[in-house]
Amino acid sequence: MNVLGISALYHDSAASLVVDGEIIAAAQEERFTRVKHDMRMPVNAIQYCLAEANITEKDIDIVVFYDNPLYTLDRYVKNIITAGKDSKDVIERSFQSMFSNKIWIHKIVEKILGENSNRRFFVCEHHISHAASAFYPSPFEKAIVLTLDGVGEWATTTIGIGDGNSLEIKEEMHYPHSLGLLYSAFTYFCGFKVNSGDYKFMGLAPYGEPVYEDMIRQELLDIKKDGSFSLNLDYFDFQYGRAMTNQKFSELFGGPRREPETEITKREMDIAASAQKVVEDIILRMVRHAKETYGLGIDNLVMAGGVALNCVANGKVKNSNIFENIWIQPAAGDAGGSLGAAVYATYQYAGIGRKIEQSDSQKGSYLGPRYSTEQVEEYLKQQGYVYHKFDQEILYQKIAEELEKEKVIGLFQGRMEFGPRALGNRSIIADARSEQMQVKLNKKIKYRESFRPFAPSVLEEDVAEYFELKDKSPYMLLVENVREERREKVAVQDDLKKYNNNMLEIVKKKRSDIPAVTHVDYSARIQTVNKKTNPFYYEVLSEFKKRTGYSVIVNTSFNVRGEPIVCTIQNAYECFMRTEMDVLVLEKCILYKEEQPEWHETEEWKKLYTLD
C-alpha cells in the first residue's frame, strides 16, 4: 500500500511516502528548487519519493493533502465578513491562491501524477496532520498529543489522544487566537522574517531581560489557567491581511518596529526575553492541563506544529516532569504535515496495523536523497576538482584530525535530513573547544548575525558529561544547560552596558570549556548521536574523542543565510567554495580548499552575502 502525503501552497511544501506503514522517503521542495521555504507544489520532492521507492506514479494507491481547503475557505470568507470595509488586503492577498489552487488541489495533484481511477484522494485536516506526524512515528503505544502553530483551517492549537491506530482530537483553540501568530508578530516587530526568523528571535532572548512580560500579559492577551487565551486584536493587523502588528503595537513598545538588517537594540533583546517567557508559560499550562484532564495513566507526550520547534520551551516541558517521556516530530512545521497526512491515511484508511519501533520509526529523519561514493567521484572527475579518497576507518581519522586543527568542515554523507535541522549528514562541523569558532562560523561561513548560537553534537552515552541532560535528544529539539563545573562566569547584562549593547563582544567571551556551543545563558540545543542511527557521524565523534578527550563538536546546517540546506553534490561544492570553509567531505572523498581550482563568484552573490 503506497501512500503519498503532500503539503503545499502555504509555506515549506514537501512530500512523504509511506509503504505498508514504513516511512520510505520525505523531503522539502526547497532543497531541490533552492528557493527557501518554497510553497509551490512539491513536484521535485514527489519525484524523489517515487524514485527512492523504485515505483511510478501509477503505483500510488492513496494521495493525501495535509489541509482541508474547504474549511480554510470557510475561515477566509468569515474573516472577510468580520473585517468588513477593511477587508481589501485580505481579499487581494489570498483570493487567487484560494480559488485558483487550494480548492482545486485534487485536480492539481492529478496533473502531476496522471489520472488513475484506482487511486484514492483524501484531504486531512491541518492539525490532524500535525498530530499524526507527532504520534504515529513516536515510540509510544499511547500518548497525549499537543499541536501548536500559526493556523490550520480554523485550529491553532489542539490537544488529543493517540492510542494504537486511533487518534482523537479532544480540544481546539481557533483563529485568530494563536500562539504561533503571537510569536510571529514579535518576530516581525523585532525585524526578522515571519516563518524563517523565529530561530533568530528565540536565540536573541537570552541577551535580554523580561521587562515587558507583565505588559504583554496585561495588554496583548488574556491567559487562562488551562493555557487557552484570547488575543487583544486591537494591537494586530494580520487579520486584515496586512503586517503582523499595527501602530498601536508600536506605541505600546515605545516606537516603530526595527527595520531588517539594522542594529539590534536592548529593546529587541528585552522583547525577545519577555515573549519567550510568556510562550513558555502558556505551553506549560497547556501541558499540565492535558495531563490532568486526559493523561491519567499516560506518561507520554508528543508534539508537533511550528511552535514545537521552540526548543527552549521544549526543554522547559521536559524538565517540568509533567510527563515522563516526550517525543517531538523533527519536521514539526508544515513540511512534516506531508508525513502526518501519509501516516494518518495509512492507519485510518488503508487498514494497515501500526508497528511501534523502540526508538521511533522516523529513521533518524534521514529520509532524503543520498549519493554513492561512485557518484561523487564521477562528478568530481567531470568537473576537474581535486580530491582524496580514503577507506572508511582512515576517513574518520582524517576528519577528526582536521577538526582538532580547528578546521571548518562541510560534511555531506548518507541521506539528507527531513526537517529544518541538519543532523550530521548535511552539516558544517567544527571544534566546540575553540573560543573563536562561533564568531568565525557566523561571519565567515554562514554569513549571518553574530549573536546566533551553534548547536553541539555529542555521543549519546556521553551527553550527561557535558550537559544537564540525562536523556536522548536525537533531533536537536531540546535545550539544556552546560554542566555547572564546565562554566566560566560571564555577566551578560553588565557586559551589554560595558560594550554598549555590542553582542559580538559578548559572544567572544569564553563561557565554558566548549565555548563554541555554549549560549550566553549557558544553554545549548543538543543533538545526541547514536551508533545505530548514524554510524558514520558516530565514528567521527568517537575518533575526535580519541584524539582530544572530547566527544562533542559544533554542528550547524550546511548552507548560508537565506539558502536551503544543500541537497546535491554540486550544492555542497558550491557552498564550500563560496565560503571560508576549509575542508569538504563527500562520502569517502575529502577535498581541501587550497587544492581546488580558482573559484569565480558572481557579483550578485557577493553583495548578498557580504556582512560588515
Disulfide bonds with the S-S distance in Angstrom:
none
